[in-house]
Amino acid sequence: MEVLKHYKLSLTHGSSLKIMQLTDMHTWWPLDGSPIEWTCGAGNTVSLNTPSSPYSTHAEPELIQKIIARVKPDLVILTGDIIDARAYPSDSPPCCWKPCFRAVIAPLVAAGIPWTYCQGNHDHEDSCPYPRDSLLDIFSGEFPLCVSEGATSFNHTLTVGPGDAPSGGDSLRLWIFDTGGNNPDPAIMFDTVSDEAIASFERLSRGDSALDTSGVACGLAFHHIPMAEMAYLPPLVGHEGLFGAALHSGKAPWWVAPLAPLVRLLGLHRVVGASKRPSGLFAALEAAPGVAAAFCGHDHYNDFVVRRGDLFMCYGRVTSHSPPSDW
């Protein structure tokens, strides 16, 4: 867990600091504007015709413009699957993702809104033409107004607030976690936060670490793939839609549909798309002093907030058209 310097924000809501989360945009930006085909979901071949396709077209920056005009955030967090690497043919140049990402953040830069990013499971794919670590260029200074500029790891932490340094509880500490990509083992499904990152977080978040906690009101965690501990809890607010989507698409086992009313009655429909590999992230966050909430994306059909113990766990609303698939 890399420690970055404090970032000074210009607040537009008095003493309140407003953060906006954008997630799961799944954008692609063909360099030559030509139609492409790619495989998505359960082996389905999808044709995308630029710019007429309703999926991941130039409409995404327009959508962001409308949202930021309404919300007027002081900071934006992009929580993964901002790019869809599956759309890039293997013979594309290694920098093919950059025009896409630059287009996504263009409305933020134009409005002078700082931002940062954590990686999702589709921003990079094993079959795509660029290495996973090339996305660290997002923090290199090439893309303006990134509060994580200088980071050399997807796992990092920093403070943000109105002053040159945290003072009098006017700042927040952001914890940015990398939940990895798709796991080749179908029994695991997705990767999760590494043991090393969690151990580093635990060390830094303890009061006996060298990390300065003075002037920080609380900590917020951001990651892409949800924690398994979000499942089976009644939402404080929002909508659970993943179970219904599985039923509608025929993804659920045949015997589930007849039992759906009972499943809902027992609260077993409150499922999340977490890794099947225990990560220890929830236990670490709940035990950390001052960490109030964690925010994720990944499950396009879930949009809710739950609480377990002292930790609020929150889904970001999918910020685009869902990808074409058999779901």
Salt bridges, closest charged atoms under 4 A:
ASP24 OD2 - HIS26 NE2 3.86
ASP24 OD2 - HIS224 NE2 4.00
ASP24 OD2 - HIS300 NE2 3.12
ASP81 OD2 - HIS26 NE2 3.36
ASP81 OD2 - HIS224 NE2 3.21
ASP84 OD2 - HIS26 ND1 2.64
ASP84 OD2 - ARG86 NH2 2.75
GLU125 OE2 - HIS122 ND1 2.46
ASP137 OD2 - LYS98 NZ 3.04
GLU142 OE1 - LYS98 NZ 2.99
GLU142 OE2 - ARG102 NH2 3.02
ASP164 OD1 - LYS8 NZ 3.52
ASP178 OD1 - ARG132 NH2 2.85
ASP208 OD1 - ARG206 NE 3.20
GLU240 OE1 - HIS269 NE2 3.56
GLU240 OE2 - ARG270 NE 3.60
ASP303 OD2 - ARG317 NE 2.68
ASP310 OD1 - ARG307 NH2 3.98
ASP326 OD2 - LYS251 NZ 3.72
